[in-house]
């Protein structure tokens, strides 16, 4: 029987450092106001490191500073895309393929997100077929541009495109979040439909833009601060199912290795194994089945395990844990050179997805802390505004203030006006906030706006947000 609670760190916890979100203004005097979770290595079950993919992730820790789970997730994403759409599983009724959307989340620099992807590529790139190199895209500008790459016909030469694979590597996922939020953008819809396997077509374009067969995988990275900032800006990222189509992995660099080159004695024998597995998987159309033992395990313990309700208010983020477990099980089985998913593959996949779920709880610890007490979001928003997150400075006399008006708080928290007043009164009485009167911008007479600024220290006891 699987003990899903058993977990242990793969490497000793190293020295943790604080990092600042690259590209976002965080005033030095207010850096403590942003209550992001401390960077730390999360525990992971050794079951996750199964087969040749797990062997690669573990074997390079002597040479690479990349987080082993970041390497493993990158390997699985690259491998699953290189396999293509010829392999499908219909055990649960809904067809699932090996394509994945993977998001590595970690501090700038010390997260080594790009390093994890680079290391994984050293093994998958030479193992994959030559055509795969031409089915890769770096960066993601628009839904229309993505459709052009996935179109059934080459729009320029009007010839059929017989390779539906496309791997998109996006160094900065914040660019995707920014572009999907623009007015008129179809990027969010396109990515969601592609993950679901639905035909893609822009209704304003002709049939040449149609992509009825596609196998899209995305590999990207972002800092936790940036991700939280965009959730504040676009709260529908959770409600519309965009973000939960990405499996998130909290990553943190391992040790200090100034000479991080992986020797060919490590790479070559594993590339041979991966090449053999990819060749076998691409040689034939395959409908993968579960062994009898795997079917018993999935139908009993694991199915309910991945459907368990969230207790932290982040339930939307976990709605695709079940499908992702089956996707990972498929990839582990194919990497083993097998055509059936066995118990060991489900156990390994569950360990990976459980780590991703733990990563979500860690990444959004600030948001989770407010769960169960909606008023806590008032303080959270004021703290973030004080740190310059998603908020432009406001000039109050000779002072520059990073605060929020009551109207902004009403919009951000969805609380009622009297609830906002009560919370602000409590915080003001505790000396944690200051209210400024700001005249109308148009210079006309009228009631001035109230701008509320967080002035409390990060160590101050709060009646709402957990320390």
For each residue, the residues with C-beta under 8 A, 3 or more apart:
1: 301
2: 297 301 302 347 350
3: 6
4: 301 305 350 354
5:
6: 3 45
7: 43 44 45 351 354
8: 43 44 45 46
9: 12 13 41 43 44
10: 44 46 49 58 61 68 69
11: 14 41 61 68 254 255
12: 9
13: 9 16 40 41
14: 11 41 252 253 254 255
15:
16: 13 38 39 40 252
17: 39 107 110
18: 38 39 107
19: 39 107 108 109 110 111 223
20: 24 26 31 108 225
21: 24 26 108 223 224 225 226 229 389
22: 108 223 226
23: 174 226
24: 20 21 225 226 229 388 389
25: 388
26: 20 21 30 31 34 225 387 388 389
27: 30 31 386 387 388 402
28: 31
29:
30: 26 27 33 34 386 387 388 402
31: 20 26 27 28 34 387
32: 457 458 459
33: 30 383 384 386 387 454 458
34: 26 30 31 225 383 384 387 389
35: 366 369 380 383 458 465
36: 224 225 228 365 366
37: 40 224 362 363 365 366
38: 16 18
39: 16 17 18 19 106 107 110 111 252
40: 13 16 37 252 362
41: 9 11 13 14 67 252
42: 250 355 358 359 362
43: 7 8 9 358
44: 7 8 9 10 48 68 69 351 355
45: 6 7 8 48 351 354 355
46: 8 10 49 351
47: 50 347 348 350 351
48: 44 45 54 69 72 348 351 352 355
49: 10 46 53 54 55 57 58 68 72 348
50: 47 53 54 332 344 345 347 348
51: 54 55 332 335 336 348
52: 55 56 270 273 274 277 335 336
53: 49 50 56 57 72 75 76 79 331 332 335
54: 48 49 50 51 57 58 72 348
55: 49 51 52 58 59 270
56: 52 53 59 60 71 72 75 120 123 270
57: 49 53 54 60 61 68 69 71 72 75
58: 10 49 54 55 61 68
59: 55 56 62 266 270
60: 56 57 63 64 66 71 119 262 266
61: 10 11 57 58 64 68 254
62: 59
63: 60 257 260 261 262 263 266
64: 60 61 71 115 119 254 257 260 262
65: 112 115 253 254 255 256 257 260
66: 60 70 71 112 115 116 118 119 251 253 254
67: 41 70 71 106 111 112 116 249 251 252 253 254
68: 10 11 44 49 57 58 61 71 72 254
69: 10 44 48 57 72 73 249 250 251 352 355
70: 66 67 73 74 104 106 112 113 116 117 249 251
71: 56 57 60 64 66 67 68 74 75 116 119 120
72: 48 49 53 54 56 57 68 69 75 76 352
73: 69 70 76 77 102 104 116 247 249 352
74: 70 71 77 78 102 104 116 117 119 120 121 219
75: 53 56 57 71 72 78 79 120 123 124
76: 53 72 73 79 80 100 102 328 331 332 352
77: 73 74 80 81 100 102 167 217 218 219
78: 74 75 81 82 120 121 124 125 128 167 217 219
79: 53 75 76 82 83 98 124 274 277 278 331 334 335
80: 76 77 83 97 98 99 100 217 327 330 331
81: 77 78 84 98 99 100 132 165 166 167 215 217
82: 78 79 124 127 128 129 132 165 167 278 282
83: 79 80 86 87 98 278 281 282 331 334
84: 81 87 163 164 165 215 281 282
85: 88 97 99 164 165 213 214 215
86: 83 281 282 284 285 286
87: 83 84 97 98 281 285 286 287 288 330 334
88: 85 95 96 97 286 287 288
89: 92 95 96 97 287 288 289 326 330 341
90: 93 94 95 96 287
91: 288 289 290 295 298 326
92: 89 96 322 323 326
93: 90
94: 90 323
95: 88 89 90 197
96: 88 89 90 92 323 326 327 330
97: 80 85 87 88 89 197 215 327 330
98: 79 80 81 83 87 327 330 331 334
99: 80 81 85 195 215 216 217 327
100: 76 77 80 81 217 218 247 324 327
101: 191 195 217 218 245 246 247
102: 73 74 76 77 217 218 219 220 246 247 249
103: 173 220 221 222 246 247 248 249
104: 70 73 74 111 113 116 117 220 221 222 248 249 251
105: 111 113 221 222 223 224 227 248 249 250 251 359 363
106: 39 67 70 110 111 112 113 221 223 224 250 251 252 253
107: 17 18 19 39 110 111 223 224 252
108: 19 20 21 22 111 223
109: 19 112
110: 17 19 39 106 107 252 253
111: 19 39 67 104 105 106 107 108 221 223 251 252 253
112: 65 66 67 70 106 109 115 116 251 252 253 254
113: 70 104 105 106 116 117 221 222 251
114: 117 118 171 221
115: 64 65 66 112 118 119 253 260
116: 66 67 70 71 73 74 104 112 113 119 120 251
117: 70 74 104 113 114 120 121 169 219 221
118: 66 114 115 121 122
119: 60 64 66 71 74 115 116 122 123 262
120: 56 71 74 75 78 116 117 123 124
121: 74 78 117 118 124 125
122: 118 119 125 126 262 267
123: 56 75 119 120 126 127 267 270 271 274
124: 75 78 79 82 120 121 127 128 274
125: 78 121 122 128 133
126: 122 123 267 271 275
127: 82 123 124 271 274 275 278
128: 78 82 124 125 132 133 275 278
129: 82 132 278 279 282
130: 133
131: 134 135 163
132: 81 82 128 129 135 136 165 167
133: 125 128 130 136
134: 131 163
135: 131 132 163 165 166 167
136: 132 133 166 167 168 169
137: 140 146 149 166 167 168 169
138: 168 169 170 171
139: 168 170 171 175
140: 137 145 146 168 170 175 176 179 187 218
141: 145 179
142: 145 146 179 185 186 187
143: 146 147 185 186 187 188 189 190 191 202
144: 147 148 186 202 205 209
145: 140 141 142 148 149
146: 137 140 142 143 149 150 166 168 187 190 191 194 200 216
147: 143 144 150 151 190 200 201 202 205 209 210 211
148: 144 145 151 155 209
149: 137 145 146 166
150: 146 147 164 166 194 200 211 214 216
151: 147 148 154 155 161 208 209 210 211
152: 160 161 210 211 212 213
153: 158 159 160 161 208
154: 151 157 158 159 160 161
155: 148 151 158 208 209
156:
157: 154
158: 153 154 155 208
159: 153 154
160: 152 153 154
161: 151 152 153 154 164
162:
163: 84 131 134 135
164: 84 85 150 161 211 213 214 215
165: 81 82 84 85 132 135 215
166: 81 135 136 137 146 149 150 214 215 216 217
167: 77 78 81 82 132 135 136 137 217 218 219
168: 136 137 138 139 140 146 216 217 218 219
169: 117 136 137 138 218 219 220
170: 138 139 140 173 175 176 218 219 220 221
171: 114 138 139 220 221
172: 175 220 221 222
173: 103 170 176 177 220 221 222 226 227
174: 23 177 178 222 226 230
175: 139 140 170 172 178 179
176: 140 170 173 179 180 187 220
177: 173 174 180 181 222 226 227 230 234 237
178: 174 175 181 182 230
179: 140 141 142 175 176 182 185 187
180: 176 177 185 187 188 191 234 242
181: 177 178 185 230 233 234
182: 178 179 185
183:
184:
185: 142 143 179 180 181 182 188
186: 142 143 144 189 190 202
187: 140 142 143 146 176 179 180 190 191
188: 143 180 185 191 192 240 242
189: 143 186 192 193
190: 143 146 147 186 187 193 194 200
191: 101 143 146 180 187 188 194 195 216 218 242 245
192: 188 189 195 196 240 241 242 245
193: 189 190 196 198 199 200
194: 146 150 190 191 197 198 200 214 216
195: 99 101 191 192 216 245
196: 192 193
197: 95 97 194 214
198: 193 194
199: 193 210 211 212
200: 146 147 150 190 193 194 210 211 212 214
201: 147 205 207 209 210 211
202: 143 144 147 186 205 209
203:
204:
205: 144 147 201 202 208 209
206: 209
207: 201 210
208: 151 153 155 158 205
209: 144 147 148 151 155 201 202 205 206
210: 147 151 152 199 200 201 207
211: 147 150 151 152 164 199 200 201 214
212: 152 199 200
213: 85 152 164
214: 85 150 164 166 194 197 200 211
215: 81 84 85 97 99 164 165 166
216: 99 146 150 166 168 191 194 195
217: 77 78 80 81 99 100 101 102 166 167 168
218: 77 100 101 102 140 167 168 169 170 191 246
219: 74 77 78 102 117 167 168 169 170
220: 102 103 104 169 170 171 172 173 176
221: 103 104 105 106 111 113 114 117 170 171 172 173
222: 103 104 105 113 172 173 174 177 226 227
223: 19 21 22 105 106 107 108 111 226 227
224: 21 36 37 105 106 107 227 228 250 363
225: 20 21 24 26 34 36 228 229 389
226: 21 22 23 24 173 174 177 222 223 229 230
227: 105 173 177 222 223 224 230 231 363
228: 36 224 225 231 232 363 364 366 367 384 389
229: 21 24 225 226 232 233 384 389 390
230: 174 177 178 181 226 227 233 234 237
231: 227 228 234 235 237 238 243 364 367
232: 228 229 235 381 384 389 390 412
233: 181 229 230 390
234: 177 180 181 230 231 237
235: 231 232 238 239
236: 239 240 242
237: 177 230 231 234 240 242 243
238: 231 235 243 244 316 317
239: 235 236 316
240: 188 192 236 237
241: 192 244 245 316 319
242: 180 188 191 192 236 237 245
243: 231 237 238 246 316 317
244: 238 241 316 317 318 319 320
245: 101 191 192 195 241 242 320
246: 101 102 103 218 243
247: 73 100 101 102 103 320 324 353 356
248: 103 104 105 317 356 359 360 363
249: 67 69 70 73 102 103 104 105 355 356 359
250: 42 69 105 106 224 358 359 362 363
251: 66 67 69 70 104 105 106 111 112 113 116
252: 14 16 39 40 41 67 106 107 110 111 112
253: 14 65 66 67 106 110 111 112 115
254: 11 14 61 64 65 66 67 68 112 257
255: 11 14 65
256: 65
257: 63 64 65 254 260
258:
259:
260: 63 64 65 115 257
261: 63
262: 60 63 64 119 122 266 267
263: 63 266 267
264: 267 268
265: 268 269
266: 59 60 63 262 263 269 270
267: 122 123 126 262 263 264 270 271
268: 264 265 271 272
269: 265 266 272 273
270: 52 55 56 59 123 266 267 273 274
271: 123 126 127 267 268 274 275
272: 268 269 275 276
273: 52 269 270 276 277
274: 52 79 123 124 127 270 271 277 278 335
275: 126 127 128 271 272 278 279
276: 272 273 279 280 337
277: 52 79 273 274 280 281 334 335 336 337
278: 79 82 83 127 128 129 274 275 281 282
279: 129 275 276 282 283
280: 276 277 283 334 337
281: 83 84 86 87 277 278 286 334
282: 82 83 84 86 129 278 279
283: 279 280
284: 86
285: 86 87
286: 86 87 88 281 339
287: 87 88 89 90
288: 87 88 89 91 330 333 339 340 341
289: 89 91 339 340 341
290: 91 294 295 298 340 341 342 346
291: 294 295 340 341 342 343
292: 295 296
293: 296 297 342 343
294: 290 291 297 298 329 340 341 342 343 345 346
295: 91 290 291 292 298 299
296: 292 293 299 300
297: 2 293 294 300 301 302 343 346 347
298: 91 290 294 295 302 303 346
299: 295 296 303
300: 296 297 303 304
301: 1 2 4 297 304 305
302: 2 297 298 305 306 325 346 350
303: 298 299 300 306 307 322
304: 300 301 307 308
305: 4 301 302 308 350
306: 302 303 321 322 325 350 353
307: 303 304 322
308: 304 305
309: 315
310: 313 314 315 317 318
311:
312: 361 368 371
313: 310 367 368 370 371 372
314: 310 317 318 360 361 364 367 368 371
315: 309 310 318 319
316: 238 239 241 243 244 319
317: 238 243 244 248 310 314 360 364
318: 244 310 314 315 321 357 360
319: 241 244 315 316
320: 244 245 247 323 324
321: 306 318 324 325 353 356 357
322: 92 303 306 307 325 326
323: 92 94 96 320 326 327
324: 100 247 320 321 327 328 349 353 356
325: 302 306 321 322 328 329 346 349 350 352 353
326: 89 91 92 96 322 323 329 330 341 349
327: 80 96 97 98 99 100 323 324 330 331 349
328: 76 324 325 331 332 345 348 349 352 353
329: 294 325 326 332 333 341 345 346 348 349
330: 80 87 89 96 97 98 288 326 327 333 334 341 345
331: 53 76 79 80 83 98 327 328 334 335
332: 50 51 53 76 328 329 335 336 341 344 345 348 349
333: 288 329 330 336 338 339 340 341 342 345
334: 79 83 87 98 277 280 281 330 331 337 338
335: 51 52 53 79 274 277 331 332
336: 51 52 277 332 333 345
337: 276 277 280 334
338: 333 334 341 342
339: 286 288 289 333
340: 288 289 290 291 294 333
341: 89 288 289 290 291 294 326 329 330 332 333 338 345 346
342: 290 291 293 294 333 338 345 346
343: 291 293 294 297 346 347
344: 50 332 347 348
345: 50 294 328 329 330 332 333 336 341 342 348 349
346: 290 294 297 298 302 325 329 341 342 343 349 350
347: 2 47 50 297 343 344 350 351
348: 47 48 49 50 51 54 328 329 332 344 345 351 352
349: 324 325 326 327 328 329 332 345 346 352 353
350: 2 4 47 302 305 306 325 346 347 353 354
351: 7 44 45 46 47 48 347 348 354 355
352: 48 69 72 73 76 325 328 348 349 355 356
353: 247 306 321 324 325 328 349 350 356 357
354: 4 7 45 350 351 357 358
355: 42 44 45 48 69 249 351 352 358 359
356: 247 248 249 321 324 352 353 359 360
357: 318 321 353 354 360 361
358: 42 43 250 354 355 361 362
359: 42 105 248 249 250 355 356 362 363
360: 248 314 317 318 356 357 363 364
361: 312 314 357 358 364 365 368
362: 37 40 42 250 358 359 365
363: 37 105 224 227 228 248 250 359 360
364: 228 231 314 317 360 361 367 368
365: 36 37 361 362 368 369
366: 35 36 37 228 369 370 380 465
367: 228 231 313 314 364 370 371 380
368: 312 313 314 361 364 365 371
369: 35 365 366 376 380 465 466
370: 313 366 367 373 374 376 377 380 464 465
371: 312 313 314 367 368
372: 313
373: 370 376 464
374: 370 377 413 414 415 419
375: 378 379 413 415 419 422 423 464
376: 369 370 373 379 380 464 465
377: 370 374 380 381 412 413 415
378: 375 381 382 409 413 415 420 423 424 427 464
379: 375 376 382 383 423 427 432 454 462 464 465
380: 35 366 367 369 370 376 377 383 384 465
381: 232 377 378 384 385 404 408 409 412 413
382: 378 379 385 386 403 404 409 427 433 452 453 454
383: 33 34 35 379 380 386 387 454 465
384: 33 34 228 229 232 380 381 387 389 390 391
385: 381 382 388 389 390 391 402 403 404 453 454
386: 27 30 33 382 383 402 403 453 454 455
387: 26 27 30 31 33 34 383 384 402
388: 24 25 26 27 30 385 391 393 402
389: 21 24 26 34 225 228 229 232 384 385
390: 229 232 233 384 385
391: 384 385 388 402 403 404
392:
393: 388 400 401 402
394: 400 401 402 403 436 438 451
395: 399 400 401
396: 399 400 401 436 438 451
397:
398:
399: 395 396
400: 393 394 395 396
401: 393 394 395 396 436 451 453
402: 27 30 385 386 387 388 391 393 394 453
403: 382 385 386 391 394 436 451 452 453 454
404: 381 382 385 391 408 409 412 451 452
405: 408 409 449 450 451 452
406: 409 410 417 420 424 450 452
407: 410 411 449
408: 381 404 405 411 412
409: 378 381 382 404 405 406 412 413 415 420 452
410: 406 407 413 414 415 417 420
411: 407 408 414
412: 232 377 381 404 408 409
413: 374 375 377 378 381 409 410 420
414: 374 410 411
415: 374 375 377 378 409 410 419 420 423
416: 419 420
417: 406 410 420 421
418: 421 422
419: 374 375 415 416 422 423
420: 378 406 409 410 413 415 416 417 423 424
421: 417 418 424 425
422: 375 418 419 425 426
423: 375 378 379 415 419 420 426 427 464
424: 378 406 420 421 427 428 433 435 452
425: 421 422 428 429
426: 422 423 429 430 463
427: 378 379 382 423 424 430 432 433 456 463
428: 424 425 431 432 433 434 435
429: 425 426
430: 426 427 456 460 462 463
431: 428 455 456
432: 379 427 428 454 455 456 460 462
433: 382 424 427 428 452 453 454 455 456
434: 428 452 453 455
435: 424 428 450 451 452 453
436: 394 396 401 403 450 451 452 453
437: 448 449 450 451
438: 394 396 448 449 450 451
439: 443 448
440: 443 444 445 446 448 449
441:
442:
443: 439 440
444: 440
445: 440
446: 440
447:
448: 437 438 439 440
449: 405 407 437 438 440
450: 405 406 435 436 437 438
451: 394 396 401 403 404 405 435 436 437 438
452: 382 403 404 405 406 409 424 433 434 435 436
453: 382 385 386 401 402 403 433 434 435 436
454: 33 379 382 383 385 386 403 432 433
455: 386 431 432 433 434
456: 427 430 431 432 433 460 462
457: 32 460
458: 32 33 35
459: 32 467
460: 430 432 456 457
461: 467
462: 379 430 432 456 465 466 467
463: 426 427 430
464: 370 373 375 376 378 379 423
465: 35 366 369 370 376 379 380 383 462
466: 369 462
467: 459 461 462
